[in-house]
Amino acid sequence: MNRYPVWKYAIIVIAMLLGVIYTLPNFFGEAPAVQVSSAKATIKVDTGTLQKVEAALQAAGLSPQSVALEGSSIRARFDSTDNQLKAKDAVQKALIPDVADPHYVVALNLVSRSPEWLSALYASPMYLGLDLRGGVHFMLQVDMQAALTQRVESLTGDLRSLMREKDIRHGGITRNGQNVEIRLRDAQQLEAAKRLLSAQFPDLQAQVVAEGSEFRLIASNKPEAARRLQEQALKQNITTLHNRINELGVAEPVIQQQGLDRIVVQLPGVQDTAKAKDILGRTATLEVRMVDESAEARAAEQGGMVPFGTERYLEREGRPLIVKKQVVLTGDNLTDAQPGFDGQTQEPVVNLTLDAKGARIFKDVTRDNVGKRMAILLFEKGKGEVVTAPVIRSEIGGGRVQISGRMTTAEANDTALLLRAGSLAAPMEIIEERTIGPSLGAENIAKGFNSVTWGFLVIVAFMVIYYAMFGLFSGIALGVNLLFLVAILSMLQATLTLPGMAAMALALGMAIDSNVLINERVREELRNGVSPQAAIHAGYDRAWATILDSNITTLIAGVALLAFGSGPVRGFAVVHCIGILTSMFSAVFFSRGLVNLWYGGKKKLKSVSIGTVWRPEAGTAVKTD
């Protein structure tokens, strides 16, 4: 009656084993480390960079615990913060000879001390939020009106050029606020202009105002188009911020939208506010220029004099390239950049989409320069670098451009991201700034840990006193519930915040409710004179429906918090929902496994250790063993 089959115990053992493995990394703590990452898209961190770092540390007489290439960065771990600071200075001197033009970012970081066998199993500790680790919090206001104005300015230029091409005579095209005003001399030109707007600018809506014998055509963005433009600007700014913050070596930044025009940026572990501001507020511009392929330019690539009207820049592989000063296109003409594959060769490519003005210019330039190279440059802090320099194979019209040339899939993705989000789509302003020190974070961790620990111990003590052996089973199940909760959060690489620790403490109090229901149900069956084995069986079976109902209703509330909340509320809701699911497994499935293991093999069980069973009708109390 009260025996589990072997497969159920196998599930419990496997779950316990996984729980222990994925919880372990949280107990090894963090080691001070120096992280080296690329400061420019054209500079790659590879094994050659790793050798330079190792040589610099060896020359400085430093012995790191480990130096390894992890993803797109190098991390050197040390046993103390003193060695960490010395290592940072040594690596900076070796990798950054010109401080004004750094190719690498050398940042202080904290990394897990987990052994390699745990890392091989993808077992990593939970991230700690800003309130637990300390760091910088920014609230950024995005200037949406500037994004709309920039779009209208672009449309004004496009309209002027297209109307000239279509030979539509007008009395002037001007921008007035968020509108484009076109003055037309007669009804025939008005109809031609309206047809042009309808065919070439579907996102614009037009209004005609008669002024004597002339007309004024007022074009503005449709509400849905303006809303879409604002959403795209916000997403591009968020993507750009993600791309920039990677340079700070922050492993778990929080960058999320708040409202319609605000972005919250949280950088745990970063104390240098000035450095963070510099990274967030940086601007970048994109330019397209022709490559100078003359004999003088080839000589200049080898170190000779740069010809008049040209400049020298570096390609992705570090080779110099001579490009003309004349700018063909700028990033203002680029509306989108997406990675893809060539339809014939299946090689990775980058597909660019240009606006009307850019498409027309690009068509003319590619028609006149077939067989020549065109360089795409990114300028940042006054320094320019060549992202790619493809050969023009044929005239390219329609505003759709394909960049190819021995790129890997990863390079195509990086190039598309760089071209798409190299600069901010709309200006931003920091309207709120907070710095949380590491000492306050450590204090918050200690308080949160103490609240969970003491809450757990008091609950277990009460359960053992009140329910005896069944209380001990409930306490063990509660500990397993905490183990599973931490393991799942670690597997999901969730960011633990102070509200999350509060939810963890609350989850313990709620999880024990299920065991209280089960224990009281078993007591009720014993009061009714049912045999101990039957009372255990009935107690678990009949309590299950009540446990399921209570947990589902609580889970609905948690999902609502998760769906409609933000920031700390979402952090609380995540731990709350996971805690409910783990409690249903540990309180019912696991605790019954313990009870079955202890009592299930006893055929002539006369009593169970579940504390005092009151019999109100008889006015007596029977204490079971």
N, C-alpha and C positions, 0 to 999 in steps of 0.2 A: 504493500500500500504506500509506504513512505520510502521508496527506494528509487534513486535516479539510475537510468541506464548509463553505460560507460560513456556514450557519446556526449551526454550532457556534462559529465565531469571533464571530458576532454575540452569542451567549449570553455568551461570555467578556467581550466589550467592555461589554455592558449590565450584567453583574454587577460588573465593575470600576468602572464609572461610578457605580452605586448605592452601592458600597462606599465610594468616595471622598466622595460627597455626605454620607452618613450618618455618616462618621467625622470629617469636617471640624469639626463643632461642638465636639468635644472639645479642639481646639487653640486656640480663641479665648479660653479662660479665662473668669473670672467678673468681673462688675462689681458694686461695692457699690451697693445699692439700698435704697430705703424703700418698704415695702409697706403699703398701707392696705386693711383689710378690715373687714367689719361685726362689731361685738361683740354685736349683738342680732338676732334673727330678723326683727324688725319694721323694721329699718333696712336699706335697700338701698344698695349702692355703684353709682352710675350716673354719667351724664355731668355732672350737677349737682355731684356730689362731685369729679369730675375738674377742673371749673372752679375749685372752691374750693382744691384742692391747687395748681393752676398759679398762682393768684393769691397764695397764701401763699409759694410759692417765689420768685415775682417780687418780692414785697414784701421778702423777706429778701435780695435781691440774688444769688440762686443761679441758675445756668444748668445745668439737668440735661441729660444727653445725650439722654434721651427720657423722656416721661411718657405712659403709655398705660393704658387700661382693658383688663385681661387677665382674661377670665372674670368672676369675682365680686370682683376686687380691682384696685387701682390700683398700678402699679409705676413709680417714678421712679428712673432710673439716673444714677449720678454717676461722675466720673473719679477720685475719691479718697475715702478713708474720712472725712477731715475734713469735706468737703462733705456726706457722707452723714449724719454726726452733727448738723451744723447744720440740715440739711433736716428731720430727724426732729423736732427741737425746734420748728421753725417750723410744721410741719404739725400737730403736737400742739396747739400754742396756737390754731391756726385751727379745728380740728375738734373739740377736746375742751375746751370752756370750763369744764365741771364735771368735775374729776378723779374725784370720788366716783361719778359716774354716766356713764362713757364710752360714747359711741355707736359709736365706732370703735376698732380696734386698729391702732396705728402701730408697725410692727416693722421692725427692721433685717434685711436679707436679702442674699443673693448670687444674682445671676441671670446667665445666659449672655450673653456678648458677641456671640453669633452674629448675622450680618447678617440683615436682614429676608427676603432671598430664600431663605435656608436655612430660616428659621422658616415661610415660606409653604409649603415642601415638607414640613413637619412633621419636620424634622431637628433633633433636640435632643441635647445631650450626655448621657452616662450620669450618673446620680446617684451621689454618693459616700456611702459608708456612714459609720457613726459612727467607726470606727477610722481612716478616712482624712480625715475632715473635722473631727472633734472634735464634742462635744456632750454630751448627758445620756442616761444609761441608767437606767431604773427597772424594778424587778420588783414587781408589785402582787399582793397576796394578796386574793382575793375571799372574803368571809365567806358561804359557802353556807348555813350554818345559820341566819343571819339572814334570808336570802331564804325559806327553808322556814318559819321561824317567822312571818314576815310573811304568808305565804300561809295558814297555819293560823289566824292571828288573823282574817284576812278571812273564812275559811270559818266560823269560830265565830259571827261576827256574822250572816252570811248564814243559817246554820242556825237561829239564834235567831229571826230575822225570819220565815222561811218556816214554821217550826213554829207560830208565833203565827197566821199567816195560815191554815194548814191545821187549826187548832184541835187540835193535838196537845199534850196536857198532859204536862209533864215536871217533874222535881224540880230542874232546873238544868243549864245547859250551860257547861262550863268547858274551858279549854285546859290540858293537862298535857304540857309538853314539845312534842313534834311530833304529839300526839294531841288529838282533840276528844272529851271525855267527856260523854255525855248520860245523865242519870238518869231512868228511866221507872218508873211505878208499877204497871203491869200488862202482861200479854202483848199485849193489844189495842193499847195505845199503842206497844209495842215493834214490832209488825208494821207499824203506820202509819209509824213513824220509819224502819224499814228500807226500806219502799217509797219514801219520800221521798228517802232517800239514793241508792237505785238509779236513780230517775228524774232527779233534779236534779244529782247529784254523781257522775258515772261514774268519776271519778279517785280516789274514796275506796273503801277497803275497810273492812268493819265486823266487829267481834268482840263477842260478847255474853258478859257475865259476870253470873251470877245471884247476888244478894245477898238471901237470904231470899225475901220475897214481891215484892221489887223487882228491877229489872234495870239493869245499867250497859252502855250501848252505846258502845264505843270505836271511833272512826273515825280512820283515818290514810291518808296518801297511798299509793297503790300504788307499788311500786318504780319501774316505768316512768314513772309520772307525776312522781315526785320527781326522777328523772334528767332528764326533759324540762324540768322547771321550772328545774333548775340550768343546763342548756344554754342555755335562753332568757335566764336572768339574765346568764350570761357573754357571750352575743352582744349583749344590750342594752347592757351595760357597755362592750364594745368599740366599738359604734356611737356611744355617747355620747362616748367618748374621742376618736374620730375627729372628731366634730362640734366638740369643744372645741379640739382641737389646731390646727384650721384657723386659729384666732385668732392663733396664734404666728407665722404666716407660714412654717411649715416645709413645704418642698415635697415632701419624701420621708420622712415619718415611718414608722417600723416599729411597728405595733401588732398583736401576734399572741398567740394563746392558747398557753400552755405548760402541759401537764398538764391536769388536770381543773378546777383552781380558781386558776390563776395567769395573769397577763397581762404580757407584756414590752412596754415602751414605749421606743423609741429615738428621740431627737430630734436628728438631725445639725444642727450649726450653732447650736444653742441653748446659751448659756453661763450664762444667768440661771436657776439652779436654783430660786430662790425663786419666780420668775414661773411656771415650769413646774409646780411643786407647787401653786401657787394655782389654775392652770387645771385640773389633773387632779383636784384634790380638791373642786372647786366643787359645790354642790348646787343643785338647782332643783325647784320644786314647781308643780303644776298645779292650778288652781281654776276652777270653773264658777260664775258669778254671773249674776243678772238685771240687765239694763240699766234704769236709772231714766229713764223717758221723760216725766216730768212737766214742766210749764212751768218750774218752778224749775231742774230739771236742764238743760233746754235753755238757760236763761240762764247757768247755770254753765259750760256748754261754751264760751260766748263770753267767759268771764273773770270771771263773777260769783261769788258765794259758793256753795260746795258745800252742798247740803241736808244736814240731819242724817241720819246713817245711811248716807251714800254716800261714794264716793271718786272722784277724777278720775284716769284713765289715758289713755294714748295708743294709738290704733289703728295699723295697719300703715302707713297713709298719713300718719301724724303728726297726725291730727285727735284732739282730746280727746274722751273718752267718760266719762259719769258712770255708775258701776255701784254696786249696793248692796253693803254690807259683808257681808251674810249669804251664806255659802258654801253653794251647792247641792250640789256634788260636788267631790271632790279627785282628784288623779292616782292615788290608791290604788284608785279604783273603775274605772280604765281598764285594760283587759287588752290591747288592740291598737288600732292605727290604721294604715290602709292607704289609699294613693291609688287612685282609680278614676274611673269615668265614670257620669253619670246615665243610667239606662236610657231615659228619654224625650227629654231635651234633649241628651244626649251631652256635657254640660259637665263639666269636671274637678271632682271632689268628693273629700272625705276620709271614709272609712267607719270609724266608731269602734265598738268592742265593749266593753260594760261588764259588770262582774260582776253577780251576782244582786241585791245590795243597790243598786248603782248603777242597774241597769235599773228597779227598782221606784221609786226616787226620781225618776228621769228621767221615767218614765211619768206620775207624779203632777204633776210640775212642768209638763211640756209640756201636759197636759190643762187645767191651770188658767191657762196663759199663752199661749194661741193668739193669734198676731198680734203678740206682743211679741218683743223681741230678747234673746238670751242670749249673754253674753260668756264666752269661754274665755281665761283669763289665765295667763301664765307668770311666776313669781316667781323672781328670781335675785339673790343678794346683797341681799335686802330690797327690791329694786326690781321692780315689777310692770308688765307690758305686755300689751296685748290682742292675742292671736294672730289671733282671728277673732271676729266677733259676728253670727251668722246670725239670721234671723227664724224663729220657730217657726210652721210652717204647719199642723201638726196634732198630735194626741197621738201620741207615739212610744213604743211598747212593745217588748218582746222583747230589750232590751239592745243593739240595733243602731241606731246613729245616723249620719245622713249630713249632713255639713257642706258647703254649697255657697254660691256667691255671687261670681260674676265672677272666679273664680280661673283662672290659667293652669295648664298641666300642671306646670310647674316649681314654682309656688307650692303646688300640691296636694301634690307630693312633699315640699317643704320643711316644710309644715305637718304632714304625717303623720309625718315624721322627728322634728320638734320635739315633737309630742305623745307619740310612742312612746318617744323616747329623751331627753326633756328632763332626766330625772333618772336616777340610777344605780338599777338594779334591786336591787343588793345593795351594802352598804358594802365599801370596799377599804382596804387598808393597805399603805404602801410598806415592803417588807421588804428591799430592796436598792437602793442608789443609787451610781452611778459618774459622774464627770465627766471627760471626755477633752478636754484643751486643744487648740486649733488648731495649736499648734507641734508637738505630738506627731503630729497627723494629717498635717501637711506633711512631717514626717520619714518617716512610714510611706509616703507617696506617693513620696517620693524613693527610698527603699529598694526599693519594689516596682517602680518604673519602671526603676531601675538593674538589678535582677535580670532583668527581661524583656529589656531592651536588650542587656546583656552576654551573656545566654544566647543570644539571637538571633545576635549578631555572632560568637561563638565557634563556634556550630553552622555558620553559613555559611562561616566561614574553614576549618573542618575539611573540609566537603563540597567546597569548591573545590580544596583541596590534594589530597584523596584521589580525587575523581572528575572533576576538571578542568571541562570545559564542562558536562557533565551535573551536576556539583556546583553550578555557577552556576545552572543551570535549577532545581535543587532549592531553592537559596537564594531565588530569586525567588518560587517557589511558596510557600515558607514565609512570606515577607513578605506575599503575597496572602492566605494563610490568616489571618495576624494582622489584616490589614485587614478581611476579612470577619467575623472574630470580634468586633472592636470595633464594626463597623457594625451587626451584628445585635443586640448588647447595647444599642446606642444606640437602635435602632428599637424594641426592646421596653421601653425606658426602665427597664432593669434597674439595680439598685443595686449598684455595684462596691464590694466590701469587700477587706480584706487577704487572706482566703482565696481570694477571686475572682482576685486578682492572682497568687497562688500557683498556682491552677489554670491561669491563662493561661501562666505560665512552663512548667508541666508539659505543657500542650497543645503547645507548640513542640517539646519533646523527643519527644513521642509522634508528632507529625505528620511529623517527618523520617524516622521508621521506615518509612513507606510508600515514600518515595523511595529509601531504602537497599535495600529489597526489590526495587524496580524496577531500580535500577542494577546490583545484584548479579546479577539475572536476565539482564540484557542482557550482562554480562560472561561469564556462564556459557554463553550461546549463542555468543558470540564465541570462547570456548575450544574449543567443539565444532566450530569451522570454519564456522559459519553466516555468510552475508553480513551486512554491517552493517545494511542496511535490514530484512532478515528478523529479525535479532537484536533490533532496536528493537521491531518488531511483536510478536514472541514474548515479549519481556521484559515489556511492558505487559500483554498478554493473560493470560499465565500467572501473573503476580504478583497480578492482581486478586482471584482467589479467596482467596489467603492474606491480602491486605489486608482484604478484606471480613470474613473470619472473625475476625481479630484485633480489628478495630474494633467488630464487633457484640458480642463478649464484653466488651470494655471498656465499651461503651455500656450493657450490661445492668447492670454494676456501678454506673455513674453514675446510671442510672434508679432503682436500689435506694436509693442515697444520697439522691436527690431525693424519693423516696416516703416513706422512713422517717426521714430526717434532719430537723433543724430548725436555725434560726439560721445560724451560719457554715457548717455542713455543707451546707445547702441552697444557700448562695451559691457554695460550691466546686463542688457538683454541677451547677449551672446552666451555669457557664462550662465545666466539664469536658465536658458532653454537647454543647453547641454547638460547642466546639473539635473534637470528634471528627467531627461532621458536616461542618464547613467543611474539615477536613483531607482528608477523602475526596474532596471536590470539587477542592481546589487541588492535592493531591499527584498525583492521577490525571488528571483531566480537564484542568486548567489546564496542568500541567507537560508533558503529552503534546502539548498545543497548541503550546507553545514548541518542543519537539523537532521536531514535524512542520513547523513554520514554518521552522526552521533547516536541517533535513536532508531534509525530505520532497520538496523540489523538485530534489534532486540525483539524477539517474538513475544515474550511474556512481559511486556512493559507495564508496570503497575502505576508509575507516577513519573512526572516530568518536572524539571527544575524551572518553574516559571513564576516564582514568588508566591504571594498569598492569594488564594482564590476565595473570594468572599461569597458566602451563601446567605443573602439577606433574609430569605424566607425562614431559614432555621436560626438566624441570629448568631451564626458561628462563622469562624474563618478556618479554612484548612490550608496549612502551609505545605505545599508539595516539595519534594526533594529533586 
